[in-house]
């Protein structure tokens, strides 16, 4: 029984570590914008960027979907572990 608890705990810790890793890779923590003004009306262009802690171009959806995938994978692994009989 203790072996199962340790194994379930290790799966949960691995899922938590996965969330931290996903957050470092994809959480949009740096944002900025730029504009290029043109003398001709309607020809000006503006844009924005969002980057993670390590400089990867990202957005909120990439981070949210990746985090949800890690959570789902962790829950599935925990349920499989609990359904197995020793």
N, C-alpha and C positions, 0 to 999 in steps of 0.2 A: 504494500500500500504506500509506503514512503517513497518507493522508487517511482510510482506513478505521480505522486505529488511533485517530486523534484523534476520529473520530466515535463509535467504541465507548467510548472513555474519557469522552466528553461524556455519553453515555447513562448510563454507570455513575455519573458525578458527579451527574447529574440524579436518578437513583434514590436516591443517598445523601442528597441535599438533600430529596427527598420524605420519606424516613424521618425526617429531623430535623424537618421541618414537621409530620408526623403525630404525632411524639412531643411536640412543643410543644402541639399542639391537643388530643390525646386521652390522653396518658400520665397515669394517676391518681397525682399526686404529693402532693396535699393531701387528707387524709381527716379526717372528724370524725363525731361522733354526738350524739344527743340522746335524752332520755327525758322523758316527761310522766307523772309519777306521779299516780294517782287514788286517792281514799280507798276506792273500791269495788274489791273483789278482782277481778282479771282485766280491769280497764278501763284499766290503764296501757299506754302506747304508747311504743315506742322506734324510732329510725330511724338511718340512717347515710348519709353523703354522701361522694363522691369527686369531686375536681375536678382539672382540668389546671392547668398553669402560668398560663394566661390566664383561668381561672375557669369554664370550661365543665364542666357536670356530665357525668361520664364513668364508664366502668368498664373493667376489664381486658380484657373481650371486645371492646369497641369498638376499643380500641387494638391488640390482637393481630390482629383481622381486617383492620383498615385497613393495618397494617404488612405483613401477608401479601399484600394486594392490590397494594401498591406494589412489593414484591419480585417477585411474579409478573409484573407489567407490565414491570418492568425486564428480567427474564430473557427474556421473550418478545421485547421490542424488541432485545435483544442477539443473540438467535438469528436473528431475521429479518435483522438487519444482516449477520451472518456468512454466512447462506445466499445472500444476493444476490451475484451475480458482477459485478465492475466493468465 
